[in-house]
């Protein structure tokens, strides 16, 4: 029903991004924040080169931040505050490929789940990690067989808790 002259990126995120109308982010080489009614871009950011993205309220202000894997050198997991358009690196790691964000352990802070590239050598490497979305500190990690390319957080029926689910080249855990 609506198109944009420069197109949309392959990653679209919807969240509580503030403003007087609903907003969504289109993410690719650049990040575009759009508003609805009237449909138009609100702001943009260049040199993003996103491979994966997630949304979470990491600072407790009831406005979601964008969390993404940026392939711009050095490859990093970045958090973007959509109110100030500030951009900070949570973790620099050339091999991070996929992320998901949620409060996985029930404490007041959000976590980011990280999986490394499937082609990355996995021997004795903590290739599956959970970091604190505010500080970037490692909360837990373990070696996994090719943890990418898919990771998600959600409620698995019967478990009673928020779970992390990831798919790998050799198995699903």
C-alpha positions in Angstrom: 0.0 0.0 0.0 3.0 2.3 0.4 6.5 2.5 -1.0 9.5 4.6 -0.4 11.6 6.1 -3.2 14.9 4.6 -1.8 13.3 1.3 -0.9 13.5 -0.7 2.4 16.2 -2.7 3.8 16.0 -6.5 4.3 15.7 -6.1 8.1 12.5 -4.5 9.5 12.0 -3.9 13.2 8.9 -2.7 15.0 9.0 -1.5 18.6 8.0 1.1 21.1 10.1 3.8 19.4 8.3 6.9 20.8 6.7 9.7 18.8 3.1 10.6 18.3 2.5 7.9 15.7 3.7 4.3 15.3 7.2 3.8 14.0 9.3 1.1 12.4 13.0 0.8 11.4 14.3 -0.3 8.0 17.8 -1.6 8.4 20.5 -2.5 5.8 23.5 -0.4 4.8 21.7 2.5 6.5 19.0 2.7 9.2 15.8 4.6 8.4 13.2 5.3 11.1 9.8 5.7 9.6 6.5 7.0 11.1 3.0 6.1 10.1 0.3 8.6 9.4 1.8 10.5 7.7 4.1 7.8 6.2 7.5 9.3 6.0 11.1 8.9 7.2 11.9 10.7 10.5 15.7 10.2 10.7 18.4 8.0 9.2 21.9 6.8 10.0 24.5 5.7 7.5 27.3 3.1 7.6 25.3 0.5 9.5 25.7 -2.6 7.2 23.5 -4.7 9.5 23.6 -8.5 9.4 21.0 -9.1 12.2 18.8 -7.0 14.4 16.7 -7.1 17.6 14.7 -4.7 19.7 14.7 -4.3 23.5 14.2 -1.6 26.1 17.6 -1.8 27.6 17.5 1.3 29.8 14.0 0.9 31.3 12.5 4.1 29.8 9.7 2.3 28.0 11.2 3.2 24.6 12.9 0.4 22.7 16.5 0.5 21.5 17.7 -1.1 18.3 20.4 -3.7 18.8 22.2 -4.9 15.6 25.2 -6.7 14.3 27.1 -4.1 12.2 29.5 -5.4 9.6 31.2 -2.0 9.3 34.8 -2.4 10.5 35.3 -3.5 13.2 32.3 -5.8 13.2 30.4 -5.3 16.4 27.1 -5.6 18.2 25.7 -2.1 18.5 22.9 -0.5 20.5 21.2 2.5 19.0 19.1 4.8 21.2 16.2 5.9 18.9 15.5 9.0 20.9 19.0 10.5 20.7 20.2 8.6 17.6 23.3 7.7 19.7 25.2 4.7 18.6 27.4 2.6 21.0 29.3 -0.6 20.7 28.3 -3.3 23.1 30.8 -5.9 21.9 33.4 -5.9 19.1 33.8 -9.4 17.5 34.4 -10.0 13.9 32.6 -13.4 14.0 29.2 -12.4 15.5 26.5 -13.2 13.0 23.1 -13.5 14.7 21.4 -11.9 17.8 18.2 -11.9 19.7 17.3 -9.8 22.7 15.0 -10.3 25.7 15.1 -10.6 29.5 16.1 -14.3 29.5 17.0 -14.7 33.2 14.2 -12.7 34.9 16.4 -10.0 36.3 15.6 -6.3 35.7 18.0 -6.1 32.7 17.8 -7.3 29.1 20.2 -9.7 27.5 21.5 -10.2 24.0 22.0 -13.7 22.7 25.0 -14.0 20.3 25.8 -16.7 17.8 29.0 -16.7 15.7 29.3 -17.4 12.0 28.7 -21.0 11.1 32.0 -21.1 9.2 34.0 -20.0 12.2 36.1 -22.7 13.8 34.2 -23.8 16.8 36.8 -25.8 18.7 37.1 -24.7 22.3 35.4 -21.4 21.5 32.5 -20.0 23.4 30.6 -19.5 20.2 27.2 -19.1 21.8 27.1 -16.2 24.4 24.6 -14.2 26.4 25.7 -10.7 27.2 24.1 -7.9 29.3 22.5 -5.4 26.9 23.4 -2.5 29.2 27.0 -3.2 30.0 28.1 -5.7 27.3 29.4 -8.0 30.1 29.3 -11.7 29.4 26.6 -13.4 31.5 27.2 -17.0 30.3 28.6 -18.8 27.3 29.4 -22.3 26.0 31.0 -23.9 23.0 28.4 -24.9 20.4 28.5 -26.7 17.1 27.9 -24.0 14.5 25.4 -22.0 16.5 24.1 -19.9 13.5 22.4 -18.9 11.5 19.2 -18.7 13.5 18.6 -17.6 17.1 15.4 -16.5 18.8 13.9 -16.0 22.3 10.4 -17.0 23.3 8.2 -19.1 25.4 8.5 -22.8 24.7 5.3 -24.6 25.7 5.5 -26.4 29.0 8.8 -24.8 30.1 7.3 -22.0 32.2 10.2 -19.7 31.4 11.6 -17.5 28.6 13.9 -19.8 26.5 16.6 -19.3 24.0 16.3 -21.4 20.9 19.0 -21.6 18.3 19.4 -23.6 15.1 22.8 -24.9 13.9 24.2 -26.7 10.9 24.3 -30.0 12.8 21.4 -29.9 15.3 18.8 -27.7 17.0 19.2 -27.0 20.7 
